[in-house]
Amino acid sequence: VQLQASGGGLVQAEGSLRLSCTVSGRAFSNYNMGWFRQAPGKEREFVACVEYHGDDSDYDHSVKGRFTISRDNAKNTVFLQMNSLKPEDTAVYYCAADPKGTSADRWRRRRLRSSYDYWGQGTQVTVSS
């Protein structure tokens, strides 16, 4: 399974970006998908996730109301729409896949990095003040 993230860039504060992550293989519709980010000198942290069927999603409090995660199972792609960006959103953003998404207890573990078996290469987001 390979994940290819794109859409990062340099944007001014209050601007918007849309990240995309395309996943190889035929089982995408079974995967819970997540976005994490890592700023210099900091640990990788949870940003948002969407359940395999697309009906449920979750956000870190720092991005709730500004970011929206969505998925297109027909295109094996997950998106992260980021609005009202702030300088503190600057980081490398990683998409991640939990292939056991249809298992009963997986959604409870959605914010844990250890729940995700596959990771993309990361895309840089830089927000200037």
C-alpha positions as CSV (number, residue, x, y, z in Angstrom):
1,V,0.0,0.0,0.0
2,Q,1.4,3.4,-1.0
3,L,0.1,6.8,0.0
4,Q,0.9,9.9,-2.0
5,A,0.2,13.3,-0.4
6,S,0.1,16.5,-2.3
7,G,-1.3,20.1,-2.0
8,G,1.0,21.7,0.5
9,G,2.7,25.1,-0.1
10,L,3.2,28.5,1.2
11,V,0.2,30.6,2.2
12,Q,-0.5,33.8,4.1
13,A,-2.3,33.7,7.4
14,E,-6.1,33.4,7.0
15,G,-5.5,31.7,3.6
16,S,-6.6,28.2,2.5
17,L,-5.1,25.0,1.2
18,R,-6.5,21.7,0.2
19,L,-4.4,18.6,0.8
20,S,-5.0,15.3,-1.1
21,C,-3.8,11.8,-0.4
22,T,-4.2,9.0,-2.9
23,V,-3.9,5.4,-1.8
24,S,-2.9,2.5,-3.9
25,G,-4.7,-0.8,-3.9
26,R,-8.3,-2.0,-3.9
27,A,-9.1,-1.9,-0.1
28,F,-9.3,1.8,0.4
29,S,-13.0,1.7,1.3
30,N,-12.1,-0.4,4.4
31,Y,-9.5,2.0,5.7
32,N,-9.9,4.6,8.4
33,M,-7.8,7.6,7.2
34,G,-6.0,10.2,9.2
35,W,-4.0,13.3,8.9
36,F,-1.2,14.1,11.3
37,R,1.4,16.9,11.3
38,Q,4.8,17.5,12.6
39,A,6.4,20.8,13.3
40,P,10.2,21.3,13.7
41,G,11.3,20.0,17.1
42,K,7.9,18.6,18.0
43,E,6.3,15.2,17.9
44,R,3.9,14.1,15.2
45,E,0.4,15.0,16.3
46,F,-3.1,14.0,15.3
47,V,-5.0,16.5,13.2
48,A,-8.1,14.8,11.8
49,C,-9.5,11.4,10.7
50,V,-12.5,10.0,8.8
51,E,-14.0,6.5,9.3
52,Y,-13.9,4.0,6.4
53,H,-17.5,4.7,5.3
54,G,-17.1,8.5,5.5
55,D,-19.9,9.1,7.9
56,D,-17.9,9.9,11.0
57,S,-14.9,12.2,11.4
58,D,-12.9,13.7,14.3
59,Y,-10.7,16.7,14.7
60,D,-8.1,18.0,17.1
61,H,-9.5,21.0,19.0
62,S,-6.8,23.2,17.5
63,V,-8.3,22.8,14.0
64,K,-11.9,22.1,14.6
65,G,-14.1,24.5,12.7
66,R,-11.3,25.5,10.3
67,F,-10.3,22.1,8.8
68,T,-12.6,19.6,7.1
69,I,-11.6,16.0,6.2
70,S,-13.4,14.1,3.5
71,R,-12.9,11.1,1.3
72,D,-13.9,9.8,-2.1
73,N,-13.8,6.1,-2.0
74,A,-14.3,5.8,-5.8
75,K,-11.0,7.6,-6.3
76,N,-9.1,6.2,-3.3
77,T,-8.5,9.7,-2.1
78,V,-8.8,11.5,1.2
79,F,-8.8,15.3,1.5
80,L,-8.0,17.9,4.1
81,Q,-9.5,21.3,3.4
82,M,-7.7,23.9,5.6
83,N,-9.2,27.3,6.0
84,S,-8.3,30.3,8.2
85,L,-4.8,29.0,8.4
86,K,-2.5,30.3,11.2
87,P,1.3,30.4,11.5
88,E,1.0,27.7,14.1
89,D,-0.4,25.3,11.5
90,T,3.0,25.3,9.8
91,A,4.3,21.7,9.7
92,V,4.8,18.7,7.5
93,Y,1.4,17.0,7.0
94,Y,1.2,13.2,6.7
95,C,-1.7,11.1,5.7
96,A,-2.1,7.7,7.2
97,A,-4.2,4.6,6.7
98,D,-5.6,2.1,9.2
99,P,-6.4,-1.0,7.2
100,K,-8.5,-2.5,10.0
101,G,-11.1,0.3,9.8
102,T,-14.1,-2.1,9.6
103,S,-13.1,-3.8,12.9
104,A,-15.4,-3.0,15.8
105,D,-12.9,-1.2,18.1
106,R,-10.8,0.7,15.6
107,W,-12.6,4.0,15.7
108,R,-12.0,4.3,19.5
109,R,-8.3,4.3,18.7
110,R,-8.5,6.8,15.8
111,R,-6.2,9.4,17.3
112,L,-3.3,7.1,18.0
113,R,-0.4,7.0,15.6
114,S,0.1,3.3,16.4
115,S,-3.3,2.6,14.8
116,Y,-2.1,3.5,11.4
117,D,0.0,1.0,9.5
118,Y,0.7,3.0,6.3
119,W,2.0,6.5,6.0
120,G,2.5,9.0,3.1
121,Q,5.7,10.9,2.6
122,G,4.5,14.2,3.9
123,T,3.7,17.5,2.4
124,Q,5.0,20.8,3.7
125,V,2.5,23.5,4.7
126,T,4.0,26.9,5.6
127,V,1.8,29.8,6.9
128,S,3.3,33.2,7.0
129,S,2.1,35.9,9.3
